[in-house]
Amino acid sequence: MDTRQRILDLARLTVQAHGYGRLSFRELAKEIGIKSASIHYHFPAKAELGAAVMGDYCAAARADLELLAAASADPAERLRAYVAIFRKALENGNRLCLAGFLAAERHDLPEKVQREVEAFIALNVAWLAQTLGSEQRAGAVYAAIAGAQLTAHGAGDVAAYDRIIEAYRVAGLIPA
């Protein structure tokens, strides 16, 4: 793996665990075993690094969503797979969706990073709208799943996510 990608990967993990404010070139360099000037070579400023991390995350999400869409035409099946993506983040060190974490910090983010977060949310809502046939419902489903993840993260309990998602299914927000 090249240095740029190592920086992006570690920066993503840092932000998912501690937020954008804790993203430090010095700490990243120390963890990777390079000089912080090497990080500046790839990302002249923290805003560029944050935007690149979020852009990389969004590209990976786009690829995942394309695979989900290709795997099944059934909306319920697609949504089960979609819900599983958010659950997987919780299973992986009680992490949140990167965009969800950054959205909570919106007012402290550089504009470049804000735009990348908005692009991620728009991508997800558009995919959900295509799957569900309703843009309004898609926004509600995205917010519900992100909220379930945040609640489970706060409780440190993946099972809380499952209970909330099941309640959404029973209520009819998410197809069973």
URKA-V659337 format. One record per residue. N is the residue number from 1. RES is the residue in one letter. NEAR is the number of other ideal C-beta (glycine too) atoms within 10 Angstrom. Layout:
n=N res=RES near=NEAR
n=N res=RES near=NEAR
This chain:
n=1 res=M near=7
n=2 res=D near=8
n=3 res=T near=13
n=4 res=R near=15
n=5 res=Q near=11
n=6 res=R near=16
n=7 res=I near=24
n=8 res=L near=21
n=9 res=D near=14
n=10 res=L near=18
n=11 res=A near=26
n=12 res=R near=19
n=13 res=L near=16
n=14 res=T near=18
n=15 res=V near=25
n=16 res=Q near=21
n=17 res=A near=13
n=18 res=H near=13
n=19 res=G near=16
n=20 res=Y near=24
n=21 res=G near=10
n=22 res=R near=10
n=23 res=L near=18
n=24 res=S near=16
n=25 res=F near=19
n=26 res=R near=10
n=27 res=E near=15
n=28 res=L near=21
n=29 res=A near=18
n=30 res=K near=12
n=31 res=E near=15
n=32 res=I near=16
n=33 res=G near=8
n=34 res=I near=15
n=35 res=K near=13
n=36 res=S near=15
n=37 res=A near=9
n=38 res=S near=16
n=39 res=I near=23
n=40 res=H near=15
n=41 res=Y near=13
n=42 res=H near=16
n=43 res=F near=20
n=44 res=P near=10
n=45 res=A near=12
n=46 res=K near=17
n=47 res=A near=15
n=48 res=E near=15
n=49 res=L near=24
n=50 res=G near=23
n=51 res=A near=21
n=52 res=A near=20
n=53 res=V near=27
n=54 res=M near=27
n=55 res=G near=17
n=56 res=D near=18
n=57 res=Y near=21
n=58 res=C near=20
n=59 res=A near=12
n=60 res=A near=12
n=61 res=A near=19
n=62 res=R near=15
n=63 res=A near=10
n=64 res=D near=14
n=65 res=L near=21
n=66 res=E near=11
n=67 res=L near=10
n=68 res=L near=19
n=69 res=A near=14
n=70 res=A near=8
n=71 res=A near=11
n=72 res=S near=14
n=73 res=A near=9
n=74 res=D near=11
n=75 res=P near=15
n=76 res=A near=13
n=77 res=E near=14
n=78 res=R near=21
n=79 res=L near=23
n=80 res=R near=17
n=81 res=A near=16
n=82 res=Y near=21
n=83 res=V near=21
n=84 res=A near=12
n=85 res=I near=16
n=86 res=F near=19
n=87 res=R near=18
n=88 res=K near=11
n=89 res=A near=21
n=90 res=L near=22
n=91 res=E near=11
n=92 res=N near=10
n=93 res=G near=9
n=94 res=N near=16
n=95 res=R near=19
n=96 res=L near=23
n=97 res=C near=23
n=98 res=L near=24
n=99 res=A near=21
n=100 res=G near=22
n=101 res=F near=21
n=102 res=L near=25
n=103 res=A near=18
n=104 res=A near=15
n=105 res=E near=15
n=106 res=R near=12
n=107 res=H near=6
n=108 res=D near=12
n=109 res=L near=21
n=110 res=P near=15
n=111 res=E near=9
n=112 res=K near=16
n=113 res=V near=25
n=114 res=Q near=19
n=115 res=R near=14
n=116 res=E near=24
n=117 res=V near=24
n=118 res=E near=14
n=119 res=A near=16
n=120 res=F near=23
n=121 res=I near=19
n=122 res=A near=12
n=123 res=L near=16
n=124 res=N near=24
n=125 res=V near=18
n=126 res=A near=14
n=127 res=W near=21
n=128 res=L near=24
n=129 res=A near=17
n=130 res=Q near=14
n=131 res=T near=24
n=132 res=L near=18
n=133 res=G near=10
n=134 res=S near=12
n=135 res=E near=13
n=136 res=Q near=10
n=137 res=R near=15
n=138 res=A near=19
n=139 res=G near=15
n=140 res=A near=17
n=141 res=V near=24
n=142 res=Y near=20
n=143 res=A near=12
n=144 res=A near=18
n=145 res=I near=26
n=146 res=A near=19
n=147 res=G near=13
n=148 res=A near=24
n=149 res=Q near=26
n=150 res=L near=18
n=151 res=T near=14
n=152 res=A near=24
n=153 res=H near=20
n=154 res=G near=11
n=155 res=A near=12
n=156 res=G near=9
n=157 res=D near=14
n=158 res=V near=16
n=159 res=A near=10
n=160 res=A near=17
n=161 res=Y near=23
n=162 res=D near=15
n=163 res=R near=13
n=164 res=I near=17
n=165 res=I near=23
n=166 res=E near=13
n=167 res=A near=13
n=168 res=Y near=21
n=169 res=R near=16
n=170 res=V near=10
n=171 res=A near=9
n=172 res=G near=8
n=173 res=L near=14
n=174 res=I near=24
n=175 res=P near=16
n=176 res=A near=10
